[in-house]
């Protein structure tokens, strides 16, 4: 058994093992009292085959193979679980997680057999017995690394072993410290060095951050948002940020609560922002109020660009005391967007050759207004207006607000979650979810953060709307946990659907507890069904004790079959009801 250093970008060491066979396919039948907890928790090994047939990264593309049924996928997952469990000696939780969270690899395996044979499980088990697979691939996919990204992490034509004391052990250290499995892939992508640490190194890094006064849950979120903090020694710039915050009275946990993994953060820029705010005259109390009121000023600070901005203001003739007064009166001037906008304004005025006294007048009196607008370049404006620099300068000097009307860019609505990120909202949403009994930093909590849309206070408002309608608090919690989309509805629509149940349906409000998916149904269609039900009930054509769930959840064809067709005139009445309902609700 030898050791070989393979790919220079990975610097991983791999051991060679001969391929093994399935040890006992009938294990579950022979051991009815088997429990996953009885399995050894020894870290799993990715073996490297001595076979001449060495697999490369799978080139399968799920869209190229025929659509497969859910039953086929489940059988394929069982086959992969069986292979990892008995052939590769994985711990049961690891094998199960990988088999259930690597859909692209499952498609790849299915494409290797003839699913028309019928016994997918047996066919795949036979295939895996004689065809070694690149185990690294489903492992990384299960951690959230996308199929197209695997090429960056897996050299072609190699079949890997992940040494017990290296990658898998560090994976378990992260998981045992509370990092959700579906977030470990993010850490792997941004800080692969972490997975090459020797025994005890990674655990020691977690301990170092605990010694800074951070809670375990805060550290988990911190390393998910900033994986590079686990590389090397404790980041001195991060420590400096915590020291500054402590000095102005802000607890260490606060900044972590305001962070989000969809953003990139620079501790150096945060330090520069804090120093700048301090140097322009903010007291510690004012700094506390400033950052607490809008964490973005710290988290998205412009860093040293603020010093550049200050220098250009002073060079333009603006008195430093005026600058301090403006910052104190309008703290939003410190935001990155405002700083960039004003730097562009100064450059614009300079390029049209405006005199310093006139520039000082414009910036001193209109700084806050101008900071709200992104402007075009002076050349573009001159071409659009067909005027020269001198004429443009005269226009703006006579009325500085003309700069906004003539040069302001049309605000582009950016699509994407990043545009909507506001750390205050993120903090509120976390607080709200904790009230719903979600466990902080759990996988379920992470999924809920993605599903629930809007600010925490808005979510709370919609939750209160359900309680105020007469539903029990704990019942509402269970409903939301069962179908989180309820709280994504606007409050007005939520109230309409609640009012319909209470005032029109003839059912008690508690009926939605048993079927919370009612809130995702179209109200016009639901209204039509209840009108039809009431019409049938008056004519004794239907069982009067039909449940609320039966009426709402049944598909259209079955509703016609079991409700509408129960009376000879039913189809005619049903078409009339649907027509009227569509006119009313639309």
Secondary structure as GFF3:
##gff-version 3
##sequence-region A 1 586
A	DSSP	beta_strand	3	5	.	.	.	ID=ss1
A	DSSP	beta_strand	13	15	.	.	.	ID=ss2
A	DSSP	alpha_helix	27	30	.	.	.	ID=ss3
A	DSSP	three_ten_helix	36	38	.	.	.	ID=ss4
A	DSSP	three_ten_helix	62	64	.	.	.	ID=ss5
A	DSSP	alpha_helix	70	82	.	.	.	ID=ss6
A	DSSP	pi_helix	83	87	.	.	.	ID=ss7
A	DSSP	alpha_helix	92	100	.	.	.	ID=ss8
A	DSSP	alpha_helix	103	110	.	.	.	ID=ss9
A	DSSP	three_ten_helix	115	117	.	.	.	ID=ss10
A	DSSP	alpha_helix	120	130	.	.	.	ID=ss11
A	DSSP	alpha_helix	135	142	.	.	.	ID=ss12
A	DSSP	three_ten_helix	147	149	.	.	.	ID=ss13
A	DSSP	alpha_helix	150	153	.	.	.	ID=ss14
A	DSSP	pi_helix	164	168	.	.	.	ID=ss15
A	DSSP	alpha_helix	169	176	.	.	.	ID=ss16
A	DSSP	alpha_helix	181	190	.	.	.	ID=ss17
A	DSSP	three_ten_helix	192	196	.	.	.	ID=ss18
A	DSSP	alpha_helix	201	210	.	.	.	ID=ss19
A	DSSP	alpha_helix	216	225	.	.	.	ID=ss20
A	DSSP	three_ten_helix	227	230	.	.	.	ID=ss21
A	DSSP	alpha_helix	236	247	.	.	.	ID=ss22
A	DSSP	alpha_helix	252	257	.	.	.	ID=ss23
A	DSSP	alpha_helix	267	279	.	.	.	ID=ss24
A	DSSP	alpha_helix	284	293	.	.	.	ID=ss25
A	DSSP	alpha_helix	296	299	.	.	.	ID=ss26
A	DSSP	alpha_helix	305	315	.	.	.	ID=ss27
A	DSSP	alpha_helix	320	329	.	.	.	ID=ss28
A	DSSP	three_ten_helix	331	334	.	.	.	ID=ss29
A	DSSP	alpha_helix	336	351	.	.	.	ID=ss30
A	DSSP	alpha_helix	356	370	.	.	.	ID=ss31
A	DSSP	alpha_helix	378	385	.	.	.	ID=ss32
A	DSSP	alpha_helix	389	398	.	.	.	ID=ss33
A	DSSP	alpha_helix	402	407	.	.	.	ID=ss34
A	DSSP	three_ten_helix	417	420	.	.	.	ID=ss35
A	DSSP	alpha_helix	423	435	.	.	.	ID=ss36
A	DSSP	alpha_helix	443	451	.	.	.	ID=ss37
A	DSSP	alpha_helix	456	468	.	.	.	ID=ss38
A	DSSP	alpha_helix	473	482	.	.	.	ID=ss39
A	DSSP	three_ten_helix	484	488	.	.	.	ID=ss40
A	DSSP	alpha_helix	491	500	.	.	.	ID=ss41
A	DSSP	pi_helix	501	505	.	.	.	ID=ss42
A	DSSP	alpha_helix	511	514	.	.	.	ID=ss43
A	DSSP	three_ten_helix	516	520	.	.	.	ID=ss44
A	DSSP	alpha_helix	523	538	.	.	.	ID=ss45
A	DSSP	alpha_helix	548	553	.	.	.	ID=ss46
A	DSSP	alpha_helix	556	562	.	.	.	ID=ss47
A	DSSP	three_ten_helix	564	566	.	.	.	ID=ss48
A	DSSP	alpha_helix	570	585	.	.	.	ID=ss49
###
